[in-house]
């Protein structure tokens, strides 16, 4: 009886200590039926280096606040719920297969991997779950986010132009609408006056009496070689879809509507356009996922108590 009583006492004590430990581990948030604890957030912070290495698309900063790490943890469950809705779950076998593939690519065995993880102050289980998180995120981007993003050739060209605006080798082709009126017909326009008149004319087709002789000419595929240096510089400074300031050509005031501003592909541009497209896509992914997370939170029970 004494032995049984002692065993019962020890069992009760262990259960009590376990319950107390859970209470002491502050709950940082609840996402549906998933609990995120403060110790998990702290552990993530201490293992940030390995997480950046395994899942750089998720952990892309050198340092995070506890609140930022909590948001990442919440997002993980939102992604997991979405993938489950799509009928997709990352199994242990898939993660294990990826680990073996990584080992083959790096030329290391499991023992070496375990040694490396120990040096980094993390465990194999933590590495395993971080890799699962990375695979889930990649699948989420490919299936949910990517279809919402379109990077056009013009987007790439515009970015290249902005990055190399001082490069004299940049060359454009334009589609323009030329609005012109004789200097002998109207006095010198004040700042913004002729642009506003043309802007209103494009909307309602009405002109002031002084500009009744305004002519309109469509100019397609105009190369920079076909315009004066002054107009070339003016067009470079004007955005697509905007009006230029007035310029005097052949004794007339001209305002040009820049319908199309197309960067002529050069060898320098061709060598950079894939990189620029990747950068624009990555930026768009961050923006779109941020919006998606905000929208998705309204569909889940989330209670934060950090």
Secondary structure, 3 states (H helix, E strand, C coil): CHHHHHHHHHHHHHHHHHHHHHHHCCEEEEECCEEEEHHHHHHHHHCHHHHHHHCCCCCCCCCCCHHHHHHHHHHHHHHHHHHHHCCCCCCHHHHHHHHHHHHHHHCCCHHHHHHHHHHCCCCHHHHHHHHHHHHHHHHHHHHHHHHHCCCCHHHHHHHHHHHCCCCCCCCEEEEEEEEEEECCCCCCCCCCHHHHHHHHHHHHCCCCHHHCCCEEEEEEEEEHHHCCHHHHHHHHHCCCCCECCCEEECCEEEEEEEEEEEECCCHHHHHHHHHHHHHHHHHHHHHHHHHHHHHHHCCCCEEECC
